[in-house]
């Protein structure tokens, strides 16, 4: 599977799981993808959340997508994006209508845009279960 196909699978399935570390304890939670392409895997959270605090202490993380019988695990480091246009694109996107309440309640400043770049992806299917892992570099912009 090539890099473009990986992005297509990620973007067709916006739900994914994010694994972080809280001291020596792993923490996993469901997240919602904004988009994935050669420039990075983009999603968001509130700066008040534990996940944000965990990523500030240790930006290394793993994402896990499941789409059409394919599991995609992506490892890399997550950084906070300061791109205001991207932030506004997220607020105005049709899949993010729930964020309008943040603006209405004056808490839109809590939205933190997160990006994983220079990642490594590993694919898994039932058919490839016992084959050696093939690491694919993605998000190298």
C-alpha positions in Angstrom: 0.0 0.0 0.0 1.4 3.4 -0.9 1.3 6.7 1.0 -1.6 8.2 -0.9 -3.8 5.1 -0.2 -3.0 5.4 3.5 -4.2 9.0 3.5 -7.4 8.0 1.6 -8.1 5.3 4.2 -7.5 7.7 7.1 -9.7 10.4 5.6 -12.5 8.0 4.9 -12.7 7.0 8.5 -12.5 10.1 10.8 -12.5 8.2 14.0 -9.2 7.0 15.4 -7.5 6.1 18.6 -4.7 8.0 20.1 -2.2 6.5 22.6 -0.2 8.8 24.9 1.8 8.2 28.1 0.8 9.5 31.5 4.0 9.0 33.5 4.5 5.2 33.0 0.8 4.5 32.3 -0.4 4.3 28.7 -3.7 6.2 27.9 -5.8 5.5 24.9 -8.8 7.5 23.7 -10.9 8.0 20.6 -10.3 11.1 18.6 -11.7 12.7 15.4 -9.4 13.4 12.5 -9.7 16.7 10.7 -7.5 15.6 7.8 -4.4 13.6 6.8 -2.1 14.4 3.9 1.6 14.8 3.1 1.7 17.8 5.4 0.6 15.9 8.5 -2.2 14.2 10.4 -4.3 17.0 11.9 -6.8 16.8 14.7 -7.7 18.9 17.8 -8.5 18.9 21.5 -9.0 21.4 24.3 -6.0 22.8 26.1 -7.7 21.8 29.3 -7.8 18.1 28.5 -5.5 15.5 30.0 -4.5 14.4 26.5 -3.1 17.9 25.8 -1.1 17.9 29.1 0.2 14.4 28.3 1.4 15.5 24.9 3.1 18.5 26.3 5.2 16.3 28.6 5.8 13.6 26.0 4.9 14.4 22.3 5.6 10.8 21.2 2.3 9.1 20.4 0.7 6.4 18.3 -2.5 6.7 16.3 -4.6 3.7 15.2 -7.1 3.9 12.4 -9.5 1.0 11.3 -11.0 1.3 7.9 -12.5 -1.4 5.7 -10.7 -4.3 7.4 -7.3 -2.5 7.4 -5.6 -1.3 10.6 -3.2 1.6 10.2 -0.9 2.3 13.1 1.1 5.6 12.9 3.9 6.6 15.2 5.5 10.0 15.5 5.6 13.2 17.5 2.7 15.6 17.9 3.1 19.3 17.9 0.8 22.2 18.4 0.0 24.2 15.3 -0.1 28.0 15.5 -1.7 28.2 12.0 -4.7 30.6 12.5 -6.1 29.8 9.1 -6.1 26.1 9.8 -7.8 26.8 13.2 -10.6 28.8 11.4 -10.9 26.1 8.8 -11.6 23.6 11.5 -14.2 25.8 13.2 -16.0 26.4 9.9 -15.9 22.8 8.6 -19.2 21.0 8.2 -18.0 18.0 10.3 -17.2 20.4 13.2 -20.5 22.2 13.7 -20.4 21.2 17.3 -17.5 23.6 17.8 -19.8 26.6 17.1 -20.9 26.2 20.8 -17.3 26.9 21.8 -17.4 30.2 20.0 -20.9 31.1 21.3 -19.7 30.4 24.9 -16.5 32.3 24.5 -14.2 29.3 25.0 -12.9 29.0 21.4 -9.5 30.0 22.7 -9.3 26.5 24.3 -9.2 24.8 20.9 -5.7 23.4 20.2 -4.8 22.1 16.8 -2.4 19.2 16.8 -0.3 17.8 14.0 1.8 14.7 13.6 4.4 15.0 10.9 7.3 12.8 9.8 5.4 9.6 10.8 5.9 5.9 10.2 2.8 3.8 9.3 2.3 0.1 9.6 -0.6 -1.7 7.9 -2.3 -4.8 9.2 -5.1 -7.0 7.8 -6.2 -10.5 8.6 -4.6 -11.6 5.3 -1.2 -10.1 6.3 -1.4 -11.1 9.9 1.8 -13.3 9.9 3.8 -11.3 7.3 6.8 -9.1 8.5 5.8 -5.5 9.2 6.4 -3.0 6.3 7.1 0.5 7.7 6.0 3.3 5.4 7.2 6.9 5.9 4.3 9.4 5.6 3.6 13.0 6.3 7.0 14.3 5.2 5.5 17.3 3.5 
